[in-house]
Amino acid sequence: MSYGDVCKIHSHSQDGQSGFKNIVIINCIINAALLLISILGNGLVLTAVIRTPCIRTTSMKILSNLVFSDFLVGLITQPLYIAKELTRDRCLDILWDTVAYSFCGVSLLIITAISVDRFLALHLHMRYAAVITKSRINSAIAIIWLGNFLSSLFFFWSSFAYHLMIAIVTGTCLIISTFSYIYIFVVVRKHQQQIHAQLGAMQAPSTGTARDIRMLRLKKSFVNTFVFYVILVMCYLPMYILLTLHGISHQPWPEEWNFATTLIFMNSAINPFLYCWRLCDLREAVIQTVRRLVIRDDNQEHVVNM
C-alpha cells in the first residue's frame, strides 16, 4: 500500500468522523427544541387537569400519567441524552440508557393500557364501572411505573438481555393495542350496520336510543385513542426495527439509532397538541388555564407598576 493510499484512507476516516459529529450536533439541536415543547406542552396539560376536577374521569386519570411521563421525558431524559451525546461520557451513557427506558417505557405501556381500557369499556358494557374501579386503576398505574424502573436494572446485568427485553415489551404492547383496536373497530362497525338495517326497515330507533348514544361516545373515544396509538406506532416503530436488527446482527447502527431515539422523544412533544385537538373537554380546560395564567401575570405586572 502506497503512502497516498494511506492518506486517502485517513482522509475518508476523518471525513466520516466529521460527518458523524455534524449529525450529533444537528440531533442535539433538534432535541433541545423538542424538550422545550415537551416541557411546556405537557406541563400546561397537567396544570389544566389539576385545576379542572370535573374532567378527571377514569380515562383521564390514565391519560394524565401518559402526560406526566412525557413531561419527565422532556425534563430529564432529553437533557441527559444531549449531555451524553456531546460529552461521550460513559456514566452519562449508562444513566441515560436506564432512565430513557423508564420514562419512554411508561409512555408505551400507558398508551397500551388506554387501548385495553377502551376494549374493556366496550366488552364489559354496563359492568365496566364495577370492574374498572379507581383502586384497580391506581394499582395498574403503580405496577407500570414500578415495573419499568425495576426492569431498567437489567441493563447492569446484561446489556444484550436489556435491549432484547425492550424489544419484546415493545412488540407485546403493539400487539395488544392492535388487537384491542381491531376488536373495537369490528364491534362498532357491526353496530353501525345494525342501525342502518333498522333505518332501512323503517323501524323506530327509539328503543335503542340510549345504547346508540353510548356507542357513539365509545366510537368517539375509540377514534381519539386510536389517533394517539397511530402516532405512537409511527414514532416507536423505527426503534423497534433497530432493536430487532441489533439483536440479530449485533451491528451498532449509530446514525440510525440517534434519529430513531429522537423520533421517540418527538412523540412526547407531539402528544399535547393531539390531546388539545382530539379531546374537547381537555382543550377547554387548557384554554381556561392559559387565560388564568395570562390574567394573573397581567395583574402582577399592574401591581408592580403601581
Backbone hydrogen bonds, N-H to C=O, Kabsch-Sander energy under -0.5 kcal/mol:
donor,donor_aa,acceptor,acceptor_aa,energy
6,V,2,S,-1.8
7,C,3,Y,-2.1
8,K,4,G,-2.2
9,I,5,D,-2.3
10,H,6,V,-2.4
11,S,7,C,-2.5
12,H,8,K,-2.6
13,S,9,I,-2.1
14,Q,10,H,-2.4
15,D,11,S,-2.5
16,G,12,H,-2.3
17,Q,13,S,-2.4
18,S,14,Q,-2.8
19,G,15,D,-2.5
20,F,16,G,-2.2
21,K,17,Q,-2.4
22,N,18,S,-2.1
23,I,19,G,-2.0
24,V,20,F,-2.3
25,I,21,K,-2.4
26,I,22,N,-2.5
27,N,23,I,-2.6
28,C,24,V,-2.3
29,I,25,I,-2.2
30,I,26,I,-2.3
31,N,27,N,-2.2
32,A,28,C,-2.2
33,A,29,I,-1.8
34,L,30,I,-2.3
35,L,31,N,-2.6
36,L,32,A,-1.2
37,I,33,A,-1.8
38,S,34,L,-2.8
39,I,35,L,-2.6
40,L,36,L,-2.4
41,G,37,I,-2.9
42,N,38,S,-2.1
43,G,39,I,-1.9
44,L,40,L,-2.1
45,V,41,G,-2.0
46,L,42,N,-2.5
47,T,43,G,-2.2
48,A,44,L,-2.2
49,V,45,V,-2.2
50,I,46,L,-2.5
51,R,47,T,-2.2
52,T,48,A,-0.6
52,T,49,V,-0.6
55,I,52,T,-1.5
56,R,53,P,-1.6
57,T,55,I,-2.1
61,K,57,T,-2.0
62,I,58,T,-1.7
63,L,59,S,-2.4
64,S,60,M,-2.5
65,N,61,K,-1.1
65,N,62,I,-0.5
66,L,62,I,-1.2
67,V,63,L,-2.3
68,F,64,S,-2.4
69,S,65,N,-2.3
70,D,66,L,-2.2
71,F,67,V,-2.2
72,L,68,F,-2.2
73,V,69,S,-1.7
74,G,70,D,-1.8
75,L,71,F,-2.1
76,I,72,L,-2.9
77,T,72,L,-1.4
78,Q,73,V,-2.8
80,L,76,I,-1.9
81,Y,77,T,-2.3
82,I,78,Q,-2.7
83,A,79,P,-2.4
84,K,80,L,-2.5
85,E,81,Y,-2.0
86,L,82,I,-2.1
87,T,83,A,-2.2
88,R,84,K,-1.9
93,D,89,D,-2.0
94,I,90,R,-2.2
95,L,91,C,-2.6
96,W,92,L,-2.9
97,D,93,D,-2.2
98,T,94,I,-1.8
99,V,95,L,-2.4
100,A,96,W,-3.1
101,Y,97,D,-1.0
102,S,98,T,-1.6
103,F,99,V,-2.2
104,C,100,A,-2.6
105,G,101,Y,-1.9
106,V,102,S,-0.9
107,S,103,F,-1.9
108,L,104,C,-2.1
109,L,105,G,-2.5
110,I,106,V,-2.9
111,I,107,S,-2.2
112,T,108,L,-1.5
113,A,109,L,-2.5
114,I,110,I,-2.3
115,S,111,I,-1.7
116,V,112,T,-2.2
117,D,113,A,-2.5
118,R,114,I,-2.2
119,F,115,S,-1.9
120,L,116,V,-2.7
121,A,117,D,-2.1
122,L,118,R,-1.4
123,H,119,F,-2.6
124,L,120,L,-3.0
125,H,121,A,-0.6
127,R,124,L,-2.1
128,Y,125,H,-1.4
131,V,127,R,-2.2
132,I,128,Y,-3.2
133,T,131,V,-1.5
137,I,133,T,-2.2
138,N,134,K,-2.7
139,S,135,S,-2.2
140,A,136,R,-2.5
141,I,137,I,-2.5
142,A,138,N,-2.4
143,I,139,S,-2.4
144,I,140,A,-2.0
145,W,141,I,-2.4
146,L,142,A,-2.8
147,G,143,I,-2.9
148,N,144,I,-1.9
149,F,145,W,-1.9
150,L,146,L,-2.3
151,S,147,G,-2.3
152,S,148,N,-1.3
153,L,150,L,-1.3
154,F,151,S,-1.7
155,F,152,S,-1.4
156,F,153,L,-1.2
157,W,154,F,-1.1
158,S,154,F,-2.7
162,Y,158,S,-2.2
163,H,159,S,-2.2
164,L,160,F,-2.2
165,M,161,A,-2.3
166,I,162,Y,-2.0
167,A,163,H,-2.1
168,I,164,L,-2.3
169,V,165,M,-2.9
170,T,166,I,-2.8
171,G,167,A,-2.4
172,T,168,I,-2.6
173,C,169,V,-2.5
174,L,170,T,-2.2
175,I,171,G,-2.1
176,I,172,T,-2.6
177,S,173,C,-2.5
178,T,174,L,-2.3
179,F,175,I,-2.6
180,S,176,I,-2.4
181,Y,177,S,-2.4
182,I,178,T,-2.2
183,Y,179,F,-2.3
184,I,180,S,-2.4
185,F,181,Y,-2.5
186,V,182,I,-2.4
187,V,183,Y,-2.4
188,V,184,I,-2.8
189,R,185,F,-2.6
190,K,186,V,-2.2
191,H,187,V,-2.3
192,Q,188,V,-2.3
193,Q,189,R,-2.0
194,Q,190,K,-1.8
195,I,191,H,-2.1
196,H,192,Q,-2.4
197,A,193,Q,-2.1
198,Q,194,Q,-2.1
199,L,195,I,-2.4
200,G,196,H,-2.3
201,A,197,A,-1.6
202,M,199,L,-1.0
203,Q,198,Q,-2.6
207,T,204,A,-0.6
208,G,205,P,-1.2
209,T,206,S,-1.3
212,D,208,G,-2.6
213,I,209,T,-2.6
214,R,210,A,-2.1
215,M,211,R,-2.4
216,L,212,D,-2.3
217,R,213,I,-2.1
218,L,214,R,-2.4
219,K,215,M,-2.5
220,K,216,L,-2.3
221,S,217,R,-2.5
222,F,218,L,-2.8
223,V,219,K,-2.6
224,N,220,K,-2.2
225,T,221,S,-2.5
226,F,222,F,-2.3
227,V,223,V,-1.8
228,F,224,N,-1.6
229,Y,225,T,-2.3
230,V,226,F,-2.6
231,I,227,V,-2.2
232,L,228,F,-2.1
233,V,229,Y,-2.6
234,M,230,V,-2.3
235,C,231,I,-1.7
236,Y,232,L,-2.5
237,L,233,V,-2.6
240,Y,236,Y,-2.2
241,I,237,L,-2.5
242,L,238,P,-2.3
243,L,239,M,-2.7
244,T,240,Y,-2.1
245,L,241,I,-2.6
246,H,242,L,-2.8
247,G,243,L,-2.1
248,I,244,T,-1.5
249,S,245,L,-3.2
250,H,245,L,-0.5
250,H,246,H,-1.9
257,W,253,W,-2.5
258,N,254,P,-2.0
259,F,255,E,-1.8
260,A,256,E,-2.2
261,T,257,W,-2.2
262,T,258,N,-2.0
263,L,259,F,-1.9
264,I,260,A,-1.4
265,F,261,T,-2.1
266,M,262,T,-2.1
267,N,263,L,-1.0
267,N,264,I,-0.7
268,S,264,I,-0.8
268,S,265,F,-0.7
269,A,265,F,-1.0
270,I,266,M,-2.2
271,N,267,N,-2.1
273,F,270,I,-0.9
274,L,270,I,-1.6
275,Y,271,N,-2.6
276,C,272,P,-2.0
277,W,273,F,-1.7
278,R,274,L,-2.8
279,L,275,Y,-2.7
280,C,278,R,-0.8
283,R,279,L,-2.4
284,E,280,C,-2.5
285,A,281,D,-2.0
286,V,282,L,-2.5
287,I,283,R,-2.4
288,Q,284,E,-2.5
289,T,285,A,-2.2
290,V,286,V,-2.5
291,R,287,I,-2.2
292,R,288,Q,-2.3
293,L,289,T,-2.4
294,V,290,V,-2.6
295,I,291,R,-2.8
296,R,292,R,-2.5
297,D,293,L,-2.2
298,D,294,V,-2.4
299,N,295,I,-2.5
300,Q,296,R,-2.5
301,E,297,D,-2.3
302,H,298,D,-2.2
303,V,299,N,-2.2
304,V,300,Q,-2.2
305,N,301,E,-2.2
306,M,302,H,-1.5
